Amino acid sequence: MQLTGKITPDSLMTLEAYAKWRKVHKPDIMAHRKLRTVHLGEHISVQFESELSMRYQIQEMLRIEKIFEEEGIQDEIDAYAPLVPDGTNWKATMMLEYPDIHERRRELAKLIGVEDHMFVEVEGHERVYAIADEDLDRETPEKTSAVHFLRFELTPAMRAAVKAGAGVKLGCDHTHYPAHVQIAPETLASLAGDLK
């Protein structure tokens, strides 16, 4: 899977080529995604996306849905390409994970607005709160969604600090889910590669 900086129909593999590629490279993609996943407390995980993870997602959707026509391919690109970081930010998929359905229903009702309370804090700088769910609102007056899409915009000084090795915390200051965690150095090294 070749990274080109921009996902276009021409830069994707055919279904046949992807099927062969996938057999060999799926473990590498899973390792990349695991490296870029940060667990915040017991019930929130944040998967920081990349061009590689989004190319994989698009190729998987094309494979599963057996999409090979131009319009369908473009629809998948339009759905997932906005989650590729563009040099000034980190983009992520946030998942609220409660295995028990009754607990999940109860907690999602308590956590309305949680996506707006997610932040990253670069050492020596102010917190940056997520810009959440830019594609569509993902909550109702009764509950929040179990999945949210986040964008953390970093100033040039923050980006320079990260690239120079500054530590970064991921956190949430929602009343019902106060938590923060230091992002592991190996994860942060991968995330620093997203920044210009």
C-alpha positions, -999 to 999 in steps of 0.1 A, spaced: 0 0 0 17 31 -12 13 64 8 9 93 -16 -3 121 7 -37 122 -9 -61 93 -13 -75 92 -49 -92 64 -68 -61 60 -89 -39 55 -58 -60 26 -45 -55 -11 -54 -79 -31 -74 -99 -56 -54 -77 -85 -68 -44 -67 -60 -57 -58 -25 -68 -94 -17 -32 -105 -24 -16 -76 -5 -39 -81 25 -28 -117 30 8 -106 35 3 -72 52 -27 -73 75 -6 -80 106 15 -49 99 -17 -28 96 -30 -42 129 3 -35 146 2 1 132 -34 6 145 -25 -9 179 5 14 182 -17 45 175 -45 35 200 -45 51 234 -67 38 262 -81 64 285 -94 48 316 -114 15 313 -140 26 287 -126 51 262 -101 42 235 -88 67 210 -75 55 177 -53 81 161 -58 78 124 -32 81 96 -31 79 58 -22 42 62 -51 34 85 -76 53 63 -63 36 31 -67 3 48 -103 12 59 -113 23 24 -97 -8 8 -115 -30 34 -149 -14 27 -144 -18 -11 -135 -55 -5 -163 -62 19 -190 -44 -2 -173 -56 -35 -173 -20 -48 -155 -15 -81 -174 13 -98 -160 48 -98 -189 64 -79 -189 39 -51 -151 41 -48 -154 79 -46 -181 76 -19 -158 56 3 -129 81 -2 -152 110 7 -163 92 39 -128 83 52 -103 106 36 -113 135 59 -99 115 88 -63 117 75 -43 142 95 -31 171 73 1 182 91 -14 206 116 -35 182 136 -42 148 149 -75 131 139 -89 102 158 -118 78 162 -130 77 198 -149 47 211 -168 43 243 -166 7 251 -191 -10 275 -195 -47 269 -227 -49 289 -257 -34 270 -275 -22 301 -243 -5 315 -236 10 280 -271 25 278 -268 40 313 -233 54 308 -240 68 273 -269 87 289 -245 101 315 -218 110 290 -236 134 267 -210 159 254 -180 138 264 -165 143 229 -162 181 236 -143 174 268 -115 154 251 -81 171 250 -44 168 243 -19 187 263 16 192 249 41 196 277 45 234 284 14 244 264 -23 249 269 -48 221 265 -62 217 230 -98 205 231 -112 183 203 -132 196 175 -157 167 174 -180 151 149 -176 176 121 -194 153 97 -227 151 117 -240 153 152 -237 119 169 -258 124 200 -294 128 210 -309 145 240 -310 111 256 -275 97 250 -242 102 233 -229 79 205 -205 51 212 -183 64 184 -170 100 178 -146 116 154 -121 140 168 -97 166 154 -70 182 176 -55 213 160 -20 221 172 -2 255 170 32 257 152 48 259 187 30 228 199 40 209 167 76 219 171 76 208 208 62 174 199 88 169 172 115 180 197 103 153 221 79 170 244 55 147 263 18 148 255 -12 139 277 -46 127 263 -74 135 287 -111 140 293 -125 165 318 -162 154 315 -178 154 350 -186 117 347 -153 106 331 -124 125 345 -92 109 332 -59 116 316 -29 95 305 6 102 292 9 91 256 35 64 254 68 75 237 65 50 208 29 61 201 40 97 203 69 91 179 43 78 153 20 107 159 49 132 156 53 119 120 18 133 112 30 169 119 46 194 96 
